[in-house]
């Protein structure tokens, strides 16, 4: 049995080419096999669609982080210029948000960048205490790995191995976590 962290028994198909692994995803899914994940040393255009991943909502998070940065910058400049350290030039208050555009822009970018890094780490279950699952060390260099959780498939191990080999896998390994 496996859990959300991937603890269990996996069948790992190793592929040599990105086009082969992309077409293999379609073939393997078409045969009724549930794919846990595909690991690649570089992004493959269309792989997320082939795997059936939903469209990312990170853009909404980026907008909200940027908006919070903008509002924080406006509040900071208003408080600083209006109450804490007002500048009176020629007998008049000089507060105008237009002159603080660089500060507003920089805080917007800062909040957005830091928020997105945090969101990325949390949503992907990454952090300093998390040990990554390595299905095959060669996926960081030049190979592509398709991991299939055997406990989440009703098709037998031998049948899945045949499907992987038929779809172009150079080798098929069993990995236990």
TAMOUR-V78892 format. One record per backbone hydrogen bond with DSSP energy under -1.0 kcal/mol. CO is the residue of the C=O (numbers start at 1). NH is the residue of the N-H. If there is no record, write none. Layout:
# TAMOUR-V78892
co->CO nh->NH
co->CO nh->NH
This chain:
# TAMOUR-V78892
co->3 nh->6
co->8 nh->177
co->9 nh->150
co->10 nh->175
co->11 nh->148
co->12 nh->173
co->13 nh->146
co->14 nh->170
co->14 nh->171
co->15 nh->144
co->17 nh->21
co->18 nh->22
co->19 nh->23
co->20 nh->24
co->21 nh->25
co->22 nh->26
co->23 nh->27
co->24 nh->28
co->25 nh->29
co->26 nh->30
co->27 nh->31
co->28 nh->33
co->29 nh->32
co->37 nh->147
co->39 nh->145
co->44 nh->47
co->46 nh->50
co->47 nh->51
co->48 nh->53
co->57 nh->61
co->58 nh->62
co->59 nh->63
co->60 nh->64
co->61 nh->65
co->62 nh->66
co->63 nh->67
co->64 nh->68
co->65 nh->69
co->66 nh->70
co->67 nh->71
co->68 nh->72
co->69 nh->73
co->70 nh->74
co->71 nh->75
co->72 nh->76
co->73 nh->77
co->74 nh->78
co->75 nh->79
co->76 nh->80
co->77 nh->81
co->78 nh->82
co->79 nh->83
co->79 nh->84
co->80 nh->85
co->87 nh->94
co->89 nh->92
co->92 nh->89
co->96 nh->99
co->97 nh->100
co->98 nh->101
co->100 nh->104
co->101 nh->105
co->102 nh->106
co->103 nh->107
co->104 nh->108
co->105 nh->109
co->106 nh->110
co->107 nh->111
co->108 nh->112
co->109 nh->113
co->110 nh->114
co->111 nh->115
co->112 nh->116
co->113 nh->117
co->114 nh->118
co->115 nh->119
co->116 nh->120
co->117 nh->121
co->118 nh->122
co->119 nh->123
co->120 nh->124
co->121 nh->126
co->122 nh->125
co->136 nh->139
co->137 nh->140
co->138 nh->141
co->138 nh->142
co->138 nh->143
co->144 nh->15
co->145 nh->39
co->146 nh->13
co->147 nh->36
co->147 nh->37
co->148 nh->11
co->149 nh->152
co->150 nh->153
co->156 nh->160
co->157 nh->161
co->158 nh->162
co->159 nh->163
co->160 nh->164
co->161 nh->165
co->162 nh->166
co->163 nh->167
co->164 nh->169
co->165 nh->168
co->171 nh->14
co->173 nh->12
co->175 nh->10
